[in-house]
């Protein structure tokens, strides 16, 4: 297993979100997402991972 860990900063504000996953399983999750999810989808494609949707 290789850990995927990407920090995403929203321009103009001090908000951070994180994409964390396992590249051997091809899965990832986003913590503290912003409303515009295109950047997360692009990162997941680059890492060849599927995003997991976790209910609250």
C-alpha positions as CSV (number, residue, x, y, z in Angstrom):
1,X,0.0,0.0,0.0
2,X,1.2,3.5,-0.8
3,X,-0.5,6.3,0.9
4,X,-2.0,9.1,-1.2
5,X,-2.1,12.3,0.7
6,X,-2.8,15.6,-1.1
7,X,-3.4,19.0,0.6
8,X,-5.7,21.3,-1.3
9,X,-5.9,25.0,-0.4
10,X,-8.7,27.2,-1.5
11,X,-7.3,30.4,-3.0
12,X,-8.2,33.6,-1.2
13,X,-9.1,32.0,2.1
14,X,-7.3,29.9,4.7
15,X,-9.3,26.8,4.0
16,X,-7.6,23.4,3.6
17,X,-9.0,20.1,2.4
18,X,-7.3,16.8,2.0
19,X,-7.5,13.9,-0.4
20,X,-6.3,10.7,1.4
21,X,-6.3,7.2,-0.1
22,X,-4.6,3.9,-1.0
23,X,-3.2,3.7,-4.5
24,X,-2.9,-0.1,-4.4
25,X,-6.7,-0.3,-3.8
26,X,-7.5,2.7,-6.1
27,X,-9.7,4.4,-3.5
28,X,-9.6,7.9,-1.9
29,X,-11.7,10.1,0.4
30,X,-11.8,13.9,0.7
31,X,-11.9,15.5,4.1
32,X,-13.3,19.0,4.6
33,X,-14.3,19.5,0.9
34,X,-15.3,22.8,-0.6
35,X,-18.5,23.1,-2.6
36,X,-16.6,23.1,-6.0
37,X,-15.5,19.4,-6.3
38,X,-13.8,19.6,-9.7
39,X,-10.3,19.8,-8.2
40,X,-11.0,16.6,-6.2
41,X,-12.3,14.8,-9.3
42,X,-9.2,15.8,-11.2
43,X,-6.8,14.7,-8.5
44,X,-8.6,11.3,-8.2
45,X,-8.2,10.8,-11.9
46,X,-4.5,11.7,-11.7
47,X,-4.1,9.2,-8.9
48,X,-6.2,6.6,-10.7
49,X,-8.5,6.4,-7.7
50,X,-12.2,6.3,-7.1
51,X,-13.6,8.7,-4.6
52,X,-15.6,7.3,-1.7
53,X,-18.7,9.1,-0.5
54,X,-19.2,8.8,3.2
55,X,-22.5,9.9,4.8
56,X,-22.5,12.0,7.9
